[in-house]
């Protein structure tokens, strides 16, 4: 049996739809990496199966407890990053066939398709018919980092809902629960550097490389804000070894540049934060065009 966990509250639009009994049968939860989109999908699965039907899962009835423990037979989680073999064509056909079977113990069956942006075109087309005309007691919850990485035919048949990051203080409390034994200073730093994303915050607290990248991203933003090209180069240069590492650094810095709590610490106006983010986004675009990384760092660091 998996460890019992807590799940995040539902975003406002989802909570309202659930409270009013207006949940559609195919939903796409879009959010940045680490934003908790998969956990939000599981929370919605709990709300659908909860005996009290109050809009959100109560966490106390038997169906809710089973969802929290990861053992509810009517919740099927398929994670394309953790289980890439399950995103292949034949497993998708089997999933589609299973969707037409009645729930085994609950009032509905819920499929959570995590990291749906990794589904191939063929795999998405296999799911298209069942999403278009789903059984009355079956729900499909997709999660992805960018809904436009799904086929237009899929997008036209789902309701997309953004999963926003948590406020830094709320994220700090969540991290204290998820990763016990750290200092309050470590929790706050991780909450800040992750921009309120509990998943990314957990990686910062438990993985040395993630922590190194997050601190470098902050150092890069601070250097750009201070117009210090040497400090900016010192922050970015170690990540030039691979394009993936460089991309991750720029993406983290771009999010930090617009974080109100960090702007307050650095005494940056929203306009200045936007200016820094635009420079980082321009560098990201050049990076996507396979620009020479040391040159991109030099341009990014230029005063």
C-alpha positions in Angstrom: 0.0 0.0 0.0 1.3 3.4 -0.9 2.0 6.1 1.7 -1.1 8.2 2.4 -0.6 11.8 1.2 -2.3 15.1 1.2 -3.6 16.6 -2.0 -3.9 20.3 -3.0 -7.2 22.3 -3.1 -8.8 22.5 -6.4 -8.4 25.6 -8.6 -11.5 27.9 -8.3 -13.0 27.0 -11.7 -12.8 23.3 -11.0 -14.2 23.6 -7.5 -17.1 25.7 -8.8 -17.9 23.1 -11.5 -17.7 20.3 -9.0 -19.9 22.1 -6.5 -22.5 22.8 -9.1 -22.4 19.4 -10.7 -21.2 20.7 -14.0 -17.9 18.7 -14.3 -17.3 17.8 -17.9 -15.9 14.4 -18.7 -12.6 15.4 -20.2 -10.4 18.0 -18.5 -6.8 19.2 -19.2 -4.9 20.6 -16.2 -2.1 22.8 -17.5 0.7 24.0 -15.3 4.5 24.5 -15.1 6.7 21.6 -14.0 6.4 21.1 -10.3 3.1 23.0 -10.0 1.3 20.0 -8.7 -0.9 19.4 -11.7 -0.8 15.6 -11.2 -1.7 16.0 -7.5 -4.5 18.3 -8.5 -5.8 15.7 -10.9 -5.8 13.2 -8.1 -7.6 15.7 -5.9 -10.3 16.1 -8.6 -10.5 12.3 -8.9 -11.2 12.2 -5.1 -13.8 14.9 -5.5 -15.6 12.9 -8.2 -15.6 9.7 -6.1 -16.2 11.3 -2.7 -19.3 10.0 -0.9 -20.3 13.5 0.3 -20.2 15.2 -3.1 -19.4 18.6 -1.7 -17.3 19.9 -4.5 -13.9 18.8 -3.1 -12.8 15.5 -1.5 -13.6 15.3 2.2 -10.6 13.1 2.9 -12.5 11.0 5.4 -14.9 8.7 3.6 -13.7 5.4 2.3 -13.4 6.4 -1.4 -11.3 9.5 -0.4 -9.1 7.5 1.8 -8.5 5.0 -1.0 -7.6 7.8 -3.4 -5.2 9.3 -0.8 -3.6 5.9 -0.4 -3.4 5.3 -4.1 -5.4 2.1 -4.0 -8.8 3.0 -5.4 -9.6 0.5 -8.2 -11.6 3.1 -10.2 -8.7 5.6 -10.4 -6.3 4.7 -13.2 -3.1 6.7 -13.2 -0.9 6.6 -16.3 2.2 8.7 -16.1 4.0 9.1 -19.4 7.3 10.3 -17.8 7.5 7.6 -15.1 6.0 4.9 -17.2 6.7 5.7 -20.9 5.9 2.2 -22.0 2.2 2.8 -21.0 2.0 5.7 -23.5 2.6 3.3 -26.5 -0.1 2.5 -29.0 -1.2 -0.9 -27.7 -1.5 0.1 -24.0 -3.6 3.1 -25.2 -5.9 0.8 -27.0 -6.3 -1.3 -23.9 -7.0 1.8 -21.9 -9.6 2.9 -24.3 -11.3 -0.5 -24.2 -11.3 -0.5 -20.4 -13.0 2.9 -20.3 -16.2 1.3 -21.5 -16.4 -1.1 -18.6 -18.4 -0.1 -15.6 -16.7 1.1 -12.4 -15.8 -1.7 -10.0 -16.6 0.0 -6.7 -17.3 3.7 -7.0 -19.8 6.0 -8.7 -17.4 6.6 -11.6 -14.2 5.6 -13.2 -11.4 8.3 -13.5 -8.4 8.1 -15.8 -5.5 10.4 -15.0 -3.2 10.8 -18.0 -0.2 12.6 -16.6 2.4 14.3 -18.8 0.0 14.1 -21.8 2.2 16.3 -23.9 4.4 13.1 -24.3 1.6 11.2 -26.0 2.4 10.5 -29.7 0.0 11.7 -32.4 -1.2 8.1 -32.9 -1.8 7.5 -29.2 -3.8 10.8 -29.0 -5.9 9.7 -31.9 -6.6 6.4 -30.3 -8.1 8.3 -27.3 -10.0 10.7 -29.5 -13.2 8.8 -29.9 -13.7 7.9 -26.3 -13.0 11.5 -25.3 -15.5 12.7 -27.8 -18.2 10.4 -26.6 -17.2 9.2 -23.1 -19.3 6.8 -21.1 -21.5 8.6 -18.6 -19.6 7.3 -15.6 -16.1 7.8 -17.0 -13.8 10.9 -16.6 -10.5 11.7 -18.3 -8.1 14.1 -16.6 -5.1 15.1 -18.7 -2.1 17.0 -17.2 0.5 18.8 -19.3 3.0 21.6 -19.2 1.5 23.3 -22.4 -1.9 22.5 -23.7 -0.9 23.4 -27.2 1.4 20.4 -27.3 -1.8 18.4 -27.6 -3.6 17.8 -30.9 -6.2 20.5 -31.8 -8.7 17.7 -32.1 -8.0 16.7 -28.5 -8.0 20.3 -27.3 -11.4 21.0 -28.9 -12.9 18.2 -26.7 -11.5 19.0 -23.3 -11.9 21.9 -20.9 -8.4 23.4 -20.1 -7.9 24.7 -16.6 -4.6 26.3 -15.4 -3.0 25.1 -12.2 -1.4 28.1 -10.7 1.6 27.9 -8.3 0.9 28.3 -4.6 1.7 31.5 -2.7 5.3 31.1 -1.3 4.1 30.8 2.3 1.5 28.2 1.5 4.2 26.3 -0.5 6.6 26.5 2.5 4.0 24.8 4.7 3.4 22.1 2.1 7.1 21.4 1.8 7.4 21.1 5.6 4.8 18.3 5.3 6.3 16.6 2.3 10.0 16.7 3.3 10.2 16.7 7.1 13.4 17.3 9.0 14.6 20.5 7.2 15.1 23.9 8.7 12.5 26.7 8.3 15.1 28.6 6.4 15.5 25.7 3.9 11.7 25.4 3.4 11.3 29.1 2.7 14.3 29.1 0.3 12.9 26.1 -1.6 9.4 27.7 -1.7 10.8 30.9 -3.0 13.2 29.4 -5.6 10.5 27.0 -6.9 8.1 30.0 -7.3 5.5 28.3 -5.2 5.7 24.8 -6.9 5.7 22.1 -4.3 7.0 19.5 -6.7 10.0 21.6 -7.7 10.5 22.7 -4.1 10.7 19.1 -3.1 13.4 18.5 -5.7 15.3 21.5 -4.5 15.3 20.1 -1.0 16.3 16.6 -1.9 18.4 16.8 -5.1 21.7 18.6 -5.1 21.6 19.4 -8.8 18.1 20.9 -8.6 19.2 23.1 -5.6 22.4 24.2 -7.5 20.3 25.2 -10.6 17.7 27.0 -8.5 20.3 29.0 -6.6 22.1 29.8 -9.8 18.9 31.1 -11.4 18.4 33.4 -8.4 22.0 34.6 -8.7 21.5 35.3 -12.4 18.4 37.4 -11.8 20.2 39.3 -9.0 23.2 39.9 -11.3 21.0 41.2 -14.1 19.0 43.4 -11.7 22.3 44.8 -10.4 23.7 45.2 -14.0 26.7 43.1 -13.1 27.8 41.2 -16.2 30.6 39.3 -14.4 28.2 37.9 -11.7 25.7 37.0 -14.5 28.4 35.1 -16.4 29.5 33.3 -13.2 25.9 32.2 -12.6 25.2 31.0 -16.2 28.5 29.6 -17.4 28.6 26.3 -15.4 25.3 25.3 -17.2 26.7 25.7 -20.7 27.8 22.0 -20.7 24.4 20.8 -22.0 21.6 22.7 -23.7 19.0 21.0 -21.5 20.7 22.3 -18.3 21.0 25.8 -19.9 17.4 25.7 -20.8 16.3 24.7 -17.3 18.4 27.5 -15.8 16.9 30.2 -18.1 13.3 28.9 -17.5 13.8 29.0 -13.7 15.3 32.5 -13.9 12.5 33.7 -16.1 9.9 32.6 -13.5 11.9 34.1 -10.6 12.1 37.5 -12.4 8.3 37.9 -12.0 8.0 36.5 -8.5 6.6 39.3 -6.3 8.4 38.0 -3.2 11.8 38.1 -4.9 11.1 41.4 -6.6 10.4 42.8 -3.1 13.6 41.4 -1.7 15.6 42.9 -4.7 13.5 46.1 -4.7 12.5 45.7 -8.3 9.5 47.3 -9.8 7.1 45.1 -11.8 8.2 46.9 -14.9 11.9 46.1 -14.2 11.0 42.5 -13.5 9.2 42.3 -16.8 12.2 43.8 -18.5 14.5 41.1 -17.1 12.0 38.4 -18.0 11.8 39.6 -21.6 15.6 39.4 -21.9 15.6 35.9 -20.5 12.8 34.9 -22.8 14.7 36.3 -25.8 17.7 34.3 -24.8 15.5 31.2 -24.4 14.3 31.7 -28.0 17.8 32.0 -29.3 18.7 28.9 -27.3 15.8 27.0 -29.0 17.3 28.0 -32.3 20.6 26.3 -31.2 22.5 29.4 -30.5 26.1 29.1 -29.3 25.7 29.0 -25.5 28.8 31.0 -24.5 27.6 33.8 -26.9 24.1 33.7 -25.4 25.5 34.1 -21.9 27.7 37.0 -23.1 24.6 38.7 -24.6 22.5 38.0 -21.6 25.2 39.4 -19.3 25.8 42.6 -21.3 24.8 45.7 -19.3 
